[in-house]
């Protein structure tokens, strides 16, 4: 895999994007050392479903009550 330096990458970004779209990974380097990798974006395979955790999460009855030691630390007592 060839390393493309940063100044070439800036000048030829469109061409690099074309290479990535065709499935190639592009390595960008600084002073000859790899620092970044351009890869093709792939959408997540699983779609998020609202309410998927419904009934699986429980919030304690005293959730909104601040313990005395913490309230004291904030000067709220």
N, C-alpha and C positions, 0 to 999 in steps of 0.2 A: 504494500500500500504506500502510495506516494504522500509525502508531507508537503502541504501548500503553506507558504509563509503568509503572515497576516496581511502585508501590503498587497500581495497577489490576490488573496481572498477578498479584500475590499474591492479591488478593481474588477474581479471576475465573479462576483457573488451570484449573478444570474446563471452563469455557466456551471458553477458549483451546485446550485440548486437543481439544475437539470440532471447532473450526474447523480445526485442523491435520489431524485425522483425515479431514476432508472434502476435504483437498488444498490448503488455503490455507496460505501461509507467514505467520507472525506475527512482527513486529519488536517488540522490547522496547527502550525507550529510557530514558535518564536525562538530565534537564534538556533534553529535546527532541532529543537526539542518539541515534541507534541504537547499541546496545551488544551486543545479542544477537538471534539469529534462531531461532525454533522452526520446525522442519521435520518432516515425517512421516518416521518411521523405516522404512527398507526393509531387509529382510534381504539379506545378500550373495547374489549370484546363483549363485556357485560354492561348492559344498560342499568342505570340506577333506577330503583323502584321506590317511590315515596311510601313511607309507612312500613318498610321491610322489617324494622325492629319493633313494631308496635306490639306491646305486651311483653317485651323482653327486657325493657329498661324500667327500673323502679326508682323513684325519687323519694327519699326518706321524708317523713312527716316534719321533722325538725330541720329541714334543709336550709330554711331562711333564718334560723336562729343562730346567732354568733356566740360561740363559747366565751365564757367570762374572761379567760386569759388572753384571748385574741382581741376581744373588745377593749380590754384594759390596755393592751399594747397600742391600740389606735386611739386611746383617750376617749372612748365612747361610754365609759361607765362612770 
